[in-house]
Amino acid sequence: MAGFLFHEVVFGPVRSRRLGLSLGINLLPLHAKYCSFNCIYCECGWTPPDKGETPSLPSREEVKWYLEKQLKQLASEDYLPDAITYAGNGEPTIHPEFSQIVDDTIALRNELAPAAKVTVLSNASMLHREDIFNALLRLDHNIQKLDGGTDRIFRMMNKPQGDVTLHSVVENLKRFNGNVVIQTMFLRGVYRNETIDNTTDEEVAAWIEKLEEIRPKSVMIYPVARATPVHNLEKVPIFELEQIAEKVREAGIKVEVYQ
């Protein structure tokens, strides 16, 4: 089984294909994935079954301490990051102190790395919580996942936990009034004897319809680039991604393609 985990609260900085030099913040367990989705392409592997227990998460105080320490070290080396990014071993907005951690991060960024953009990579599953939604509005880059425009693709690719639906995700994304960046993974493959392909004309058209409802600031599209839990997923060629991107531009929405 594929599964790359981050074993530190603050990690990197690492070179990101989308964010430049990015210092990561992992608000999740250090030795296990913790997520509200179970995406078939996740580099962290499968989401463990819910055993009714909240795993150990780093506290607000721990996150602040590690972040301050690392930013001071990077400043002394003249190697400050372009982005400070909530990512790590699952969905960062699950953390019960996410909103307060955002406040701490912004304060430390302003003091120690003023050029860095505070960023989140999120699956949009927690937007119904007002504290989470309002915290995301305070970020420089509010990047939210939307991998498809049909229920079938949403459920097959993302395997959401609980009562999260494509409709609820889209409705909550619309509430940002454009202050959101959408990230989308395009892939093809077979899972449990069923074909998965969100690059077809029909699927792309349905996805663009959702983008037209959301009216995001921009869209990031990209293919599989790392090991995945489902081993036969295909990396979509760059020329196909560019063709999809052109359809997004025709809808009047800014889009970037990443390899």
Backbone as CSV, one residue per row, in Angstrom:
resi,resn,N_x,N_y,N_z,CA_x,CA_y,CA_z,C_x,C_y,C_z
1,MET,0.845,-1.198,0.000,0.000,0.000,0.000,0.872,1.237,0.000
2,ALA,0.534,2.237,-0.857,1.237,3.498,-0.855,0.928,4.234,0.432
3,GLY,1.889,5.010,0.886,1.614,5.791,2.076,2.838,6.525,2.573
4,PHE,2.932,7.805,2.220,4.030,8.632,2.679,3.487,9.580,3.739
5,LEU,4.024,9.492,4.959,3.541,10.320,6.061,4.603,11.330,6.475
6,PHE,4.117,12.451,7.008,4.996,13.483,7.548,5.135,13.245,9.049
7,HIS,6.359,13.096,9.527,6.590,12.729,10.916,7.014,13.906,11.787
8,GLU,6.736,15.119,11.318,7.037,16.331,12.078,5.837,17.258,12.057
9,VAL,5.728,18.110,13.082,4.652,19.102,13.114,4.912,20.171,12.052
10,VAL,6.148,20.646,11.991,6.553,21.598,10.960,7.649,20.938,10.144
11,PHE,7.463,20.878,8.826,8.404,20.153,7.985,8.825,20.993,6.776
12,GLY,10.004,20.697,6.275,10.522,21.426,5.130,11.382,22.609,5.544
13,PRO,11.478,23.596,4.668,10.644,23.789,3.476,10.975,22.828,2.336
14,VAL,9.946,22.576,1.524,10.089,21.705,0.364,9.685,22.474,-0.889
15,ARG,10.199,22.041,-2.019,9.817,22.655,-3.285,8.456,22.114,-3.721
16,SER,7.506,22.995,-3.892,6.155,22.622,-4.300,5.926,23.035,-5.742
17,ARG,5.285,22.154,-6.514,5.011,22.488,-7.912,4.018,23.631,-8.038
18,ARG,3.271,23.923,-6.966,2.276,24.990,-7.035,2.609,26.214,-6.180
19,LEU,3.394,26.022,-5.107,3.543,27.086,-4.107,4.964,27.615,-3.960
20,GLY,5.900,27.085,-4.723,7.283,27.511,-4.562,7.914,26.825,-3.357
21,LEU,8.749,27.550,-2.614,9.381,27.004,-1.422,8.374,27.061,-0.273
22,SER,7.907,25.896,0.153,6.783,25.830,1.092,7.190,25.163,2.402
23,LEU,6.941,25.864,3.500,7.134,25.309,4.837,5.813,24.693,5.276
24,GLY,5.809,23.389,5.527,4.575,22.686,5.834,4.255,22.653,7.313
25,ILE,2.965,22.702,7.620,2.474,22.521,8.984,1.525,21.332,8.979
26,ASN,1.874,20.306,9.756,1.058,19.103,9.871,0.288,19.157,11.193
27,LEU,-1.011,19.397,11.115,-1.852,19.506,12.312,-2.442,18.158,12.717
28,LEU,-1.941,17.098,12.117,-2.537,15.773,12.257,-1.573,14.822,12.958
29,PRO,-1.976,13.585,13.227,-1.064,12.646,13.885,0.240,12.491,13.100
30,LEU,1.331,12.255,13.806,2.638,12.169,13.165,2.912,10.797,12.554
31,HIS,2.125,9.799,12.913,2.407,8.445,12.427,1.170,7.762,11.843
32,ALA,0.150,8.545,11.502,-1.060,7.964,10.910,-1.810,9.050,10.144
33,LYS,-2.529,8.621,9.122,-3.379,9.540,8.386,-4.678,9.769,9.156
34,TYR,-5.203,11.005,9.078,-6.455,11.359,9.748,-7.195,12.295,8.813
35,CYS,-8.293,11.825,8.218,-8.924,12.597,7.160,-10.408,12.295,7.063
36,SER,-11.147,13.257,6.516,-12.579,13.087,6.273,-12.853,12.517,4.881
37,PHE,-11.818,12.383,4.066,-11.905,11.735,2.756,-11.001,10.507,2.753
38,ASN,-11.154,9.691,1.728,-10.310,8.511,1.553,-9.941,8.413,0.075
39,CYS,-9.297,9.469,-0.427,-9.043,9.609,-1.866,-8.188,8.470,-2.402
40,ILE,-8.560,7.987,-3.571,-7.867,6.851,-4.159,-6.455,7.196,-4.624
41,TYR,-6.129,8.501,-4.673,-4.809,8.913,-5.144,-3.943,9.510,-4.032
42,CYS,-4.378,9.461,-2.791,-3.686,10.183,-1.712,-2.293,9.612,-1.448
43,GLU,-1.290,10.478,-1.440,0.086,10.036,-1.186,0.269,9.493,0.230
44,CYS,-0.662,9.847,1.135,-0.573,9.351,2.514,-1.176,7.956,2.668
45,GLY,-1.741,7.411,1.602,-2.349,6.085,1.675,-3.821,6.148,2.047
46,TRP,-4.368,5.011,2.426,-5.782,4.933,2.807,-6.015,5.542,4.189
47,THR,-7.205,6.090,4.377,-7.610,6.590,5.686,-7.988,5.409,6.573
48,PRO,-7.406,5.282,7.760,-7.741,4.151,8.640,-9.218,4.172,9.033
49,PRO,-9.804,3.018,9.328,-11.212,2.969,9.760,-11.430,3.800,11.025
50,ASP,-12.594,4.413,11.109,-12.948,5.208,12.285,-13.241,4.278,13.455
51,LYS,-12.439,4.392,14.509,-12.620,3.567,15.696,-13.320,4.320,16.824
52,GLY,-13.857,5.513,16.479,-14.583,6.291,17.475,-13.689,7.040,18.435
53,GLU,-12.402,7.079,18.153,-11.470,7.783,19.027,-10.736,8.859,18.234
54,THR,-10.573,10.051,18.820,-9.803,11.101,18.187,-8.325,10.846,18.437
55,PRO,-7.533,10.694,17.387,-6.107,10.436,17.598,-5.410,11.650,18.210
56,SER,-4.212,11.432,18.695,-3.441,12.506,19.311,-3.011,13.517,18.259
57,LEU,-3.375,14.774,18.481,-3.028,15.854,17.566,-2.106,16.839,18.271
58,PRO,-1.218,17.512,17.544,-0.391,18.521,18.187,-1.256,19.664,18.713
59,SER,-0.913,20.178,19.879,-1.690,21.267,20.463,-1.365,22.588,19.770
60,ARG,-2.212,23.566,19.999,-1.962,24.911,19.472,-0.595,25.409,19.924
61,GLU,-0.271,25.200,21.201,1.002,25.685,21.751,2.189,24.988,21.069
62,GLU,2.063,23.681,20.818,3.135,22.956,20.141,3.351,23.493,18.732
63,VAL,2.275,23.692,17.993,2.384,24.182,16.623,3.081,25.542,16.611
64,LYS,2.660,26.421,17.506,3.257,27.758,17.569,4.746,27.672,17.888
65,TRP,5.119,26.811,18.824,6.522,26.678,19.237,7.379,26.172,18.090
66,TYR,6.939,25.110,17.425,7.715,24.543,16.328,7.812,25.519,15.153
67,LEU,6.729,26.222,14.866,6.744,27.155,13.741,7.688,28.322,14.017
68,GLU,7.602,28.871,15.217,8.486,29.986,15.559,9.951,29.551,15.489
69,LYS,10.249,28.387,16.040,11.620,27.879,16.025,12.128,27.722,14.596
70,GLN,11.317,27.132,13.739,11.773,26.884,12.366,11.911,28.181,11.567
71,LEU,10.988,29.114,11.737,11.090,30.378,11.008,12.325,31.163,11.435
72,LYS,12.639,31.149,12.719,13.842,31.836,13.182,15.093,31.191,12.603
73,GLN,15.106,29.858,12.535,16.246,29.150,11.960,16.390,29.485,10.484
74,LEU,15.289,29.473,9.748,15.343,29.766,8.317,15.740,31.215,8.061
75,ALA,15.295,32.132,8.934,15.686,33.532,8.793,17.192,33.693,8.976
76,SER,17.769,32.951,9.916,19.208,33.032,10.159,20.013,32.498,8.984
77,GLU,19.381,31.608,8.188,20.038,31.035,7.020,19.682,31.781,5.733
78,ASP,18.884,32.855,5.855,18.395,33.600,4.693,17.698,32.670,3.700
79,TYR,16.826,31.835,4.238,16.154,30.812,3.437,14.667,30.768,3.785
80,LEU,14.049,31.926,3.861,12.649,31.995,4.249,11.742,31.470,3.131
81,PRO,10.633,30.849,3.497,9.762,30.223,2.494,8.888,31.224,1.752
82,ASP,8.409,30.783,0.579,7.410,31.550,-0.163,6.020,31.351,0.422
83,ALA,5.814,30.183,1.043,4.493,29.843,1.587,4.654,29.095,2.905
84,ILE,3.695,29.297,3.791,3.546,28.497,5.010,2.228,27.767,4.848
85,THR,2.294,26.446,4.735,1.159,25.695,4.210,0.649,24.641,5.181
86,TYR,-0.640,24.701,5.496,-1.283,23.626,6.259,-1.535,22.472,5.300
87,ALA,-0.844,21.371,5.532,-0.987,20.187,4.687,-0.837,18.975,5.595
88,GLY,0.103,18.082,5.281,0.388,16.981,6.201,-0.430,15.735,5.979
89,ASN,-0.708,15.008,7.063,-1.234,13.642,7.002,-2.760,13.591,7.013
90,GLY,-3.395,14.332,6.126,-4.851,14.309,6.056,-5.433,15.703,5.904
91,GLU,-6.602,15.916,6.483,-7.331,17.177,6.328,-7.024,18.122,7.493
92,PRO,-6.318,19.236,7.251,-5.885,20.106,8.349,-7.022,20.782,9.108
93,THR,-8.140,21.065,8.440,-9.213,21.793,9.126,-9.985,20.926,10.118
94,ILE,-9.658,19.644,10.203,-10.246,18.780,11.235,-9.779,19.201,12.627
95,HIS,-8.580,19.782,12.709,-8.019,20.127,14.019,-8.974,21.055,14.775
96,PRO,-9.310,20.742,16.039,-10.295,21.541,16.782,-9.832,22.962,17.084
97,GLU,-8.531,23.224,16.999,-8.023,24.579,17.246,-7.534,25.243,15.961
98,PHE,-8.067,24.810,14.837,-7.587,25.324,13.553,-7.670,26.849,13.490
99,SER,-8.779,27.427,13.887,-8.963,28.877,13.787,-7.921,29.632,14.610
100,GLN,-7.667,29.176,15.838,-6.679,29.841,16.688,-5.269,29.655,16.148
101,ILE,-5.000,28.481,15.577,-3.683,28.223,14.988,-3.448,29.143,13.792
102,VAL,-4.485,29.397,13.026,-4.375,30.353,11.921,-3.954,31.727,12.445
103,ASP,-4.567,32.181,13.531,-4.203,33.477,14.101,-2.734,33.498,14.524
104,ASP,-2.280,32.432,15.175,-0.879,32.350,15.603,0.062,32.363,14.396
105,THR,-0.306,31.616,13.366,0.535,31.519,12.174,0.675,32.869,11.484
106,ILE,-0.422,33.573,11.345,-0.384,34.893,10.699,0.477,35.861,11.501
107,ALA,0.366,35.818,12.821,1.173,36.699,13.662,2.658,36.387,13.514
108,LEU,3.024,35.107,13.521,4.427,34.723,13.359,4.925,35.055,11.960
109,ARG,4.090,34.838,10.973,4.469,35.199,9.598,4.761,36.697,9.510
110,ASN,3.880,37.513,10.067,4.051,38.960,9.998,5.355,39.396,10.666
111,GLU,5.715,38.710,11.739,6.919,39.065,12.490,8.205,38.549,11.850
112,LEU,8.173,37.307,11.363,9.416,36.633,10.994,9.588,36.367,9.499
113,ALA,8.501,36.295,8.751,8.593,35.970,7.314,7.493,36.710,6.553
114,PRO,7.541,38.036,6.534,6.406,38.821,6.020,6.055,38.578,4.560
115,ALA,6.999,38.044,3.768,6.698,37.799,2.356,5.996,36.471,2.118
116,ALA,5.977,35.596,3.113,5.385,34.265,2.938,3.857,34.346,2.903
117,LYS,3.262,33.512,2.096,1.803,33.441,1.978,1.279,32.280,2.825
118,VAL,0.389,32.581,3.755,-0.212,31.527,4.578,-1.279,30.835,3.736
119,THR,-1.147,29.511,3.626,-1.882,28.736,2.628,-2.472,27.486,3.260
120,VAL,-3.597,27.031,2.725,-4.147,25.745,3.142,-4.410,24.888,1.909
121,LEU,-4.164,23.588,2.034,-4.590,22.599,1.049,-5.669,21.764,1.727
122,SER,-6.918,21.984,1.325,-8.057,21.417,2.048,-9.000,20.700,1.096
123,ASN,-9.789,19.779,1.640,-10.751,19.049,0.808,-12.170,19.619,0.866
124,ALA,-12.343,20.758,1.539,-13.622,21.487,1.571,-14.721,20.767,2.357
125,SER,-14.352,19.799,3.179,-15.356,19.026,3.906,-15.831,19.682,5.194
126,MET,-15.094,20.689,5.679,-15.412,21.295,6.976,-15.955,22.717,6.855
127,LEU,-16.337,23.105,5.647,-16.753,24.490,5.425,-18.079,24.835,6.083
128,HIS,-18.835,23.832,6.514,-20.101,24.095,7.193,-19.886,24.680,8.583
129,ARG,-18.689,24.546,9.123,-18.371,25.115,10.431,-17.939,26.561,10.267
130,GLU,-18.657,27.474,10.904,-18.401,28.895,10.702,-17.011,29.303,11.162
131,ASP,-16.492,28.689,12.246,-15.149,29.061,12.696,-14.101,28.676,11.658
132,ILE,-14.289,27.520,11.019,-13.368,27.090,9.974,-13.497,28.000,8.757
133,PHE,-14.722,28.243,8.345,-14.956,29.076,7.171,-14.340,30.463,7.347
134,ASN,-14.551,31.078,8.502,-14.026,32.419,8.743,-12.508,32.417,8.850
135,ALA,-11.934,31.354,9.411,-10.475,31.258,9.477,-9.885,31.179,8.078
136,LEU,-10.525,30.432,7.200,-10.028,30.299,5.836,-10.041,31.631,5.096
137,LEU,-10.991,32.491,5.429,-11.043,33.813,4.806,-9.844,34.674,5.173
138,ARG,-9.176,34.351,6.272,-8.023,35.144,6.718,-6.718,34.709,6.045
139,LEU,-6.749,33.627,5.293,-5.541,33.117,4.661,-5.246,33.852,3.350
140,ASP,-3.971,33.835,2.963,-3.581,34.421,1.678,-4.019,33.535,0.524
141,HIS,-3.843,32.224,0.687,-4.224,31.272,-0.360,-5.140,30.217,0.246
142,ASN,-6.419,30.320,-0.067,-7.440,29.390,0.413,-7.691,28.379,-0.706
143,ILE,-6.969,27.258,-0.676,-7.004,26.284,-1.766,-7.854,25.085,-1.354
144,GLN,-8.942,24.870,-2.100,-9.922,23.843,-1.771,-10.075,22.855,-2.925
145,LYS,-10.301,21.596,-2.586,-10.396,20.521,-3.574,-11.788,20.436,-4.205
146,LEU,-11.801,20.216,-5.527,-13.019,19.829,-6.239,-12.581,18.980,-7.430
147,ASP,-12.655,17.664,-7.288,-12.100,16.757,-8.292,-13.083,16.372,-9.387
148,GLY,-14.341,16.726,-9.254,-15.295,16.345,-10.286,-16.593,17.097,-10.169
149,GLY,-17.412,16.967,-11.192,-18.691,17.662,-11.210,-19.891,16.754,-11.100
150,THR,-19.655,15.433,-10.929,-20.766,14.488,-10.773,-20.606,13.725,-9.467
151,ASP,-21.726,13.289,-8.932,-21.694,12.524,-7.680,-20.855,11.255,-7.831
152,ARG,-20.942,10.617,-8.986,-20.209,9.365,-9.202,-18.708,9.585,-9.053
153,ILE,-18.173,10.576,-9.733,-16.737,10.846,-9.647,-16.356,11.302,-8.247
154,PHE,-17.163,12.159,-7.644,-16.881,12.635,-6.285,-16.757,11.458,-5.326
155,ARG,-17.688,10.535,-5.378,-17.689,9.412,-4.433,-16.593,8.399,-4.772
156,MET,-16.330,8.183,-6.046,-15.323,7.193,-6.418,-13.901,7.699,-6.171
157,MET,-13.645,8.974,-6.478,-12.297,9.504,-6.319,-11.992,9.892,-4.881
158,ASN,-12.956,10.505,-4.206,-12.688,11.084,-2.884,-13.184,10.237,-1.722
159,LYS,-14.143,9.344,-1.963,-14.658,8.450,-0.924,-14.881,9.210,0.395
160,PRO,-15.779,10.212,0.384,-15.978,11.034,1.584,-16.565,10.239,2.737
161,GLN,-16.170,10.630,3.942,-16.682,10.012,5.159,-17.908,10.782,5.639
162,GLY,-18.824,10.121,6.327,-19.985,10.803,6.890,-20.965,11.251,5.826
163,ASP,-21.578,12.413,6.041,-22.662,12.868,5.161,-22.224,13.980,4.213
164,VAL,-20.926,14.084,3.926,-20.436,15.085,2.980,-20.892,14.694,1.570
165,THR,-21.490,15.637,0.856,-21.953,15.395,-0.507,-21.335,16.418,-1.448
166,LEU,-21.346,16.112,-2.739,-20.864,17.068,-3.729,-21.683,18.358,-3.656
167,HIS,-22.991,18.224,-3.492,-23.851,19.405,-3.427,-23.468,20.300,-2.243
168,SER,-23.244,19.701,-1.075,-22.898,20.507,0.102,-21.542,21.174,-0.072
169,VAL,-20.591,20.468,-0.691,-19.273,21.056,-0.938,-19.390,22.264,-1.856
170,VAL,-20.119,22.111,-2.958,-20.255,23.213,-3.917,-20.982,24.398,-3.285
171,GLU,-22.049,24.130,-2.556,-22.801,25.221,-1.930,-21.924,25.997,-0.948
172,ASN,-21.096,25.311,-0.200,-20.205,25.996,0.736,-19.092,26.745,0.012
173,LEU,-18.575,26.184,-1.067,-17.553,26.884,-1.839,-18.110,28.167,-2.446
174,LYS,-19.360,28.170,-2.815,-19.985,29.378,-3.366,-20.022,30.509,-2.350
175,ARG,-20.054,30.179,-1.070,-20.131,31.180,-0.016,-18.863,32.036,0.086
176,PHE,-17.763,31.585,-0.501,-16.537,32.380,-0.479,-16.614,33.586,-1.411
177,ASN,-17.625,33.618,-2.274,-17.789,34.741,-3.208,-16.514,35.007,-4.008
178,GLY,-15.893,33.931,-4.457,-14.711,34.052,-5.301,-13.388,34.060,-4.570
179,ASN,-13.410,34.172,-3.252,-12.162,34.222,-2.483,-11.684,32.806,-2.169
180,VAL,-11.455,32.044,-3.227,-11.048,30.645,-3.088,-10.338,30.208,-4.362
181,VAL,-9.356,29.329,-4.209,-8.687,28.689,-5.342,-9.098,27.221,-5.340
182,ILE,-9.487,26.710,-6.487,-9.890,25.308,-6.608,-8.724,24.493,-7.147
183,GLN,-8.440,23.350,-6.491,-7.436,22.414,-6.996,-8.144,21.133,-7.443
184,THR,-7.736,20.620,-8.597,-8.385,19.432,-9.152,-7.342,18.454,-9.676
185,MET,-7.464,17.213,-9.245,-6.635,16.110,-9.737,-7.376,15.432,-10.900
186,PHE,-6.692,15.281,-12.027,-7.257,14.537,-13.144,-6.529,13.210,-13.278
187,LEU,-7.317,12.146,-13.452,-6.732,10.808,-13.545,-7.672,9.861,-14.268
188,ARG,-7.101,8.716,-14.634,-7.868,7.599,-15.194,-7.380,6.320,-14.532
189,GLY,-8.278,5.357,-14.412,-7.869,4.084,-13.837,-9.051,3.175,-13.595
190,VAL,-8.803,2.081,-12.897,-9.840,1.117,-12.537,-9.737,0.840,-11.052
191,TYR,-10.877,0.904,-10.365,-10.909,0.597,-8.935,-12.113,-0.295,-8.661
192,ARG,-11.848,-1.445,-8.075,-12.901,-2.424,-7.795,-13.713,-2.742,-9.052
193,ASN,-12.977,-2.973,-10.140,-13.542,-3.370,-11.435,-14.423,-2.299,-12.062
194,GLU,-14.274,-1.067,-11.634,-15.058,0.025,-12.207,-14.116,1.094,-12.728
195,THR,-14.374,1.547,-13.953,-13.531,2.564,-14.577,-13.767,3.926,-13.936
196,ILE,-12.664,4.616,-13.648,-12.717,5.978,-13.116,-11.990,6.880,-14.099
197,ASP,-12.667,7.919,-14.575,-12.051,8.827,-15.546,-12.775,10.171,-15.472
198,ASN,-12.117,11.172,-14.886,-12.752,12.496,-14.817,-12.246,13.419,-15.918
199,THR,-11.637,12.818,-16.988,-11.163,13.618,-18.115,-12.102,13.552,-19.315
200,THR,-13.179,12.787,-19.252,-14.093,12.687,-20.390,-14.790,14.019,-20.630
201,ASP,-15.289,14.201,-21.839,-15.991,15.453,-22.171,-17.150,15.702,-21.221
202,GLU,-17.887,14.631,-20.901,-19.060,14.782,-20.035,-18.657,15.183,-18.623
203,GLU,-17.635,14.537,-18.102,-17.200,14.844,-16.737,-16.590,16.243,-16.647
204,VAL,-15.780,16.602,-17.626,-15.178,17.941,-17.629,-16.256,19.014,-17.727
205,ALA,-17.275,18.784,-18.566,-18.362,19.757,-18.695,-19.109,19.929,-17.384
206,ALA,-19.374,18.821,-16.684,-20.071,18.898,-15.396,-19.228,19.631,-14.361
207,TRP,-17.915,19.373,-14.375,-16.997,20.044,-13.453,-16.951,21.545,-13.717
208,ILE,-16.890,21.929,-14.988,-16.854,23.358,-15.325,-18.153,24.045,-14.932
209,GLU,-19.275,23.349,-15.043,-20.544,23.919,-14.574,-20.470,24.271,-13.099
210,LYS,-19.832,23.402,-12.307,-19.674,23.679,-10.876,-18.731,24.869,-10.668
211,LEU,-17.664,24.942,-11.453,-16.753,26.081,-11.349,-17.474,27.391,-11.663
212,GLU,-18.364,27.354,-12.635,-19.111,28.565,-13.004,-20.031,29.003,-11.874
213,GLU,-20.504,28.056,-11.090,-21.297,28.407,-9.909,-20.427,29.015,-8.820
214,ILE,-19.254,28.443,-8.624,-18.362,28.867,-7.531,-17.650,30.164,-7.871
215,ARG,-17.279,30.355,-9.152,-16.522,31.520,-9.625,-15.256,31.733,-8.797
216,PRO,-14.354,30.759,-8.760,-13.146,30.884,-7.940,-12.185,31.936,-8.483
217,LYS,-11.265,32.344,-7.631,-10.206,33.273,-8.029,-9.364,32.660,-9.137
218,SER,-9.088,31.369,-9.010,-8.344,30.632,-10.030,-8.516,29.139,-9.787
219,VAL,-8.018,28.344,-10.730,-8.095,26.891,-10.652,-6.707,26.316,-10.898
220,MET,-6.336,25.306,-10.121,-5.094,24.567,-10.315,-5.448,23.153,-10.751
221,ILE,-4.936,22.706,-11.882,-5.182,21.327,-12.293,-3.843,20.611,-12.455
222,TYR,-3.844,19.331,-12.129,-2.589,18.583,-12.091,-2.875,17.090,-12.196
223,PRO,-1.872,16.301,-12.581,-2.031,14.843,-12.687,-1.422,14.146,-11.476
224,VAL,-1.566,12.848,-11.423,-0.895,12.031,-10.415,0.623,12.212,-10.573
225,ALA,1.308,12.440,-9.450,2.756,12.638,-9.504,3.506,11.770,-8.501
226,ARG,2.763,11.125,-7.584,3.414,10.315,-6.551,2.707,8.966,-6.452
227,ALA,3.255,8.077,-5.634,2.641,6.765,-5.445,1.234,6.909,-4.864
228,THR,0.331,6.028,-5.281,-1.067,6.108,-4.877,-1.543,4.768,-4.311
229,PRO,-2.578,4.791,-3.451,-3.103,3.528,-2.906,-3.643,2.583,-3.979
230,VAL,-4.303,3.151,-5.007,-4.744,2.357,-6.156,-3.617,2.402,-7.180
231,HIS,-3.062,1.250,-7.503,-1.786,1.222,-8.205,-1.879,1.416,-9.715
232,ASN,-3.071,1.331,-10.300,-3.145,1.413,-11.758,-3.644,2.768,-12.256
233,LEU,-3.542,3.805,-11.432,-4.009,5.122,-11.860,-3.035,5.715,-12.869
234,GLU,-3.597,6.299,-13.909,-2.791,6.812,-15.023,-2.511,8.297,-14.857
235,LYS,-1.279,8.688,-15.120,-0.919,10.106,-15.163,-1.391,10.697,-16.482
236,VAL,-2.289,11.661,-16.412,-2.847,12.271,-17.612,-1.777,13.149,-18.263
237,PRO,-1.553,12.998,-19.571,-0.512,13.778,-20.249,-0.775,15.277,-20.178
238,ILE,0.303,16.039,-20.216,0.203,17.488,-20.076,-0.652,18.099,-21.179
239,PHE,-0.597,17.564,-22.414,-1.367,18.171,-23.499,-2.866,18.013,-23.254
240,GLU,-3.281,16.921,-22.602,-4.699,16.755,-22.284,-5.124,17.730,-21.191
241,LEU,-4.248,17.922,-20.210,-4.559,18.895,-19.162,-4.675,20.299,-19.747
242,GLU,-3.832,20.622,-20.715,-3.910,21.937,-21.358,-5.222,22.090,-22.134
243,GLN,-5.694,21.012,-22.733,-6.974,21.070,-23.435,-8.122,21.325,-22.456
244,ILE,-8.058,20.673,-21.292,-9.069,20.919,-20.267,-8.977,22.353,-19.769
245,ALA,-7.752,22.821,-19.566,-7.553,24.189,-19.085,-8.138,25.213,-20.052
246,GLU,-7.997,24.958,-21.345,-8.525,25.898,-22.327,-10.044,26.013,-22.214
247,LYS,-10.711,24.924,-21.891,-12.165,24.978,-21.692,-12.516,25.816,-20.459
248,VAL,-11.672,25.735,-19.436,-11.896,26.556,-18.245,-11.724,28.031,-18.589
249,ARG,-10.703,28.339,-19.380,-10.471,29.734,-19.787,-11.639,30.252,-20.620
250,GLU,-12.198,29.383,-21.457,-13.352,29.789,-22.260,-14.545,30.144,-21.383
251,ALA,-14.584,29.580,-20.173,-15.647,29.910,-19.221,-15.326,31.183,-18.432
252,GLY,-14.185,31.809,-18.743,-13.825,33.067,-18.093,-13.172,32.906,-16.739
253,ILE,-12.560,31.746,-16.496,-11.944,31.457,-15.199,-10.453,31.229,-15.405
254,LYS,-9.640,31.851,-14.569,-8.180,31.705,-14.643,-7.788,30.298,-14.210
255,VAL,-6.833,29.692,-14.913,-6.422,28.327,-14.605,-4.939,28.158,-14.889
256,GLU,-4.286,27.339,-14.065,-2.893,26.979,-14.273,-2.779,25.452,-14.271
257,VAL,-1.898,24.938,-15.140,-1.650,23.504,-15.231,-0.307,23.206,-14.590
258,TYR,-0.268,22.173,-13.741,0.964,21.759,-13.075,1.233,20.292,-13.407
259,GLN,2.510,19.949,-13.582,2.877,18.572,-13.918,3.263,17.791,-12.681
